[in-house]
Amino acid sequence: MITVTIFRLPDGFISRFEAQGHSGLAESGQDIICAGVSAIAQTVIGSLQELASLEPDYGLEDGNIYCDIGDPARMKAEQQLIASALMGSMDIGCQQISNSYGKEYVTVKNKSYY
């Protein structure tokens, strides 16, 4: 199972996400759920770089993806707005995959992050 953890600051701003594990739906390289979660995560990371001009701390390894954008107070207002939308899309996209395929393949958790 893939566990996606969304880390929120007290004001609700998503500052980090992690996706760990494999869905187990199909063999590696054939698994559409793993590919979907990976594609969303990598798109968010690339979009943070290209659209928000941010350089997040991130890692892309087999079965482990994370992205941390740090303290939004250090960003310009426009960067905060773009980052909020992009990080929110990770949450929404993974929730949709979980709702479509089942929580036995993808679970999305929210955690407070201070």
NORSULRA-V182285 format. One record per residue. N is the residue number from 1. OMEGA is omega in whole degrees, 0 to 359 (none if undefined). Layout:
n->N omega->OMEGA
n->N omega->OMEGA
This chain:
n->1 omega->174
n->2 omega->174
n->3 omega->177
n->4 omega->178
n->5 omega->180
n->6 omega->182
n->7 omega->182
n->8 omega->172
n->9 omega->181
n->10 omega->180
n->11 omega->179
n->12 omega->180
n->13 omega->178
n->14 omega->182
n->15 omega->183
n->16 omega->167
n->17 omega->175
n->18 omega->173
n->19 omega->185
n->20 omega->175
n->21 omega->178
n->22 omega->184
n->23 omega->182
n->24 omega->179
n->25 omega->183
n->26 omega->179
n->27 omega->178
n->28 omega->182
n->29 omega->180
n->30 omega->188
n->31 omega->183
n->32 omega->179
n->33 omega->176
n->34 omega->180
n->35 omega->180
n->36 omega->180
n->37 omega->179
n->38 omega->180
n->39 omega->178
n->40 omega->182
n->41 omega->182
n->42 omega->177
n->43 omega->178
n->44 omega->181
n->45 omega->179
n->46 omega->180
n->47 omega->174
n->48 omega->180
n->49 omega->187
n->50 omega->187
n->51 omega->182
n->52 omega->183
n->53 omega->177
n->54 omega->174
n->55 omega->181
n->56 omega->169
n->57 omega->182
n->58 omega->176
n->59 omega->180
n->60 omega->178
n->61 omega->178
n->62 omega->178
n->63 omega->181
n->64 omega->176
n->65 omega->174
n->66 omega->177
n->67 omega->179
n->68 omega->182
n->69 omega->176
n->70 omega->186
n->71 omega->180
n->72 omega->178
n->73 omega->179
n->74 omega->181
n->75 omega->170
n->76 omega->182
n->77 omega->180
n->78 omega->178
n->79 omega->178
n->80 omega->181
n->81 omega->180
n->82 omega->181
n->83 omega->179
n->84 omega->179
n->85 omega->182
n->86 omega->179
n->87 omega->175
n->88 omega->179
n->89 omega->174
n->90 omega->178
n->91 omega->183
n->92 omega->182
n->93 omega->180
n->94 omega->174
n->95 omega->180
n->96 omega->177
n->97 omega->179
n->98 omega->179
n->99 omega->181
n->100 omega->188
n->101 omega->177
n->102 omega->181
n->103 omega->175
n->104 omega->178
n->105 omega->181
n->106 omega->174
n->107 omega->179
n->108 omega->179
n->109 omega->172
n->110 omega->179
n->111 omega->172
n->112 omega->183
n->113 omega->183
n->114 omega->none
